Amino acid sequence: MTLAPWFAEILALHVGAVTISGTLFAVRGIGRMAGWRRFDHAAVRYFSYANDTVLLVAAILLTMIIHEYPLVNAWLTVKVMLLAVYIVLGAIALHHGRTGRIRAWAFVGALATFAFIVSVAVTQNPWGALAWLAARTA
């Protein structure tokens, strides 16, 4: 069975899950900074986990369809490495930061990392939005 005929649908699912994930993280982070506890509700967390699972499964299916893989293709390697950074910063921002200042800086860093991951995905270039800089130095 080939998944190629489903590429557009899987890509749309992945992009939708990315959008939901980023929006939910931003709302939860802002809520956390404002002291709103409702965004720490178990239902919100479980929805986030389910959405991130859909996002990851769609990402794996897409790599199988396009035959490009992390540790083989630079732009996907960068995405996976930045994903690890985003997860760590997000965990600090939402749960593990000892002070409000640490949580705030981790939140800003996570949002910036998320934006750069999206730019790498859109450009399919490890430099992402900074690709023009790489082209100028080459």
C-alpha positions, 0 to 999 in steps of 0.5 A, spaced: 500 500 500 502 506 498 501 513 501 502 517 496 495 518 493 494 521 501 499 526 501 495 532 500 490 530 506 496 528 510 500 534 509 493 538 511 492 534 517 499 535 519 499 543 518 492 543 522 495 539 528 501 544 527 497 550 528 493 547 533 499 545 537 502 552 536 496 556 538 494 551 544 501 552 547 501 560 546 494 560 549 496 556 555 503 560 556 499 566 556 494 563 561 500 561 565 503 567 565 497 571 567 495 566 573 489 562 569 489 555 572 483 553 567 489 552 562 492 547 566 486 542 566 487 535 565 482 535 559 486 541 555 493 537 557 490 531 554 487 534 548 494 537 547 497 530 547 492 527 542 493 533 537 501 532 538 500 525 537 496 526 530 502 531 528 507 526 530 504 520 526 502 525 520 510 527 520 512 520 520 507 518 514 510 524 510 517 522 511 515 516 508 511 519 502 517 524 500 523 519 502 526 524 506 528 523 513 532 526 519 539 524 519 539 524 512 536 530 510 539 536 513 532 540 513 529 534 517 535 533 522 534 541 524 527 540 525 527 534 529 533 537 533 529 544 534 523 540 536 527 537 542 529 544 544 522 546 543 519 541 548 524 542 553 523 550 553 515 548 553 516 544 559 520 549 563 515 555 561 509 551 563 511 546 568 518 546 571 521 553 571 522 555 578 521 563 577 516 567 573 522 570 569 525 563 567 518 561 565 517 567 561 524 567 558 523 559 556 516 561 553 519 566 549 524 562 547 519 556 545 515 561 541 521 563 537 523 556 536 516 554 534 516 559 529 523 557 526 521 550 526 515 552 521 520 556 517 524 550 516 518 546 514 516 551 509 523 553 506 525 545 506 532 549 508 535 548 514 536 555 515 529 556 514 527 564 514 535 565 515 536 562 508 537 569 505 543 569 510 546 563 507 545 564 500 549 571 501 555 568 505 556 562 500 
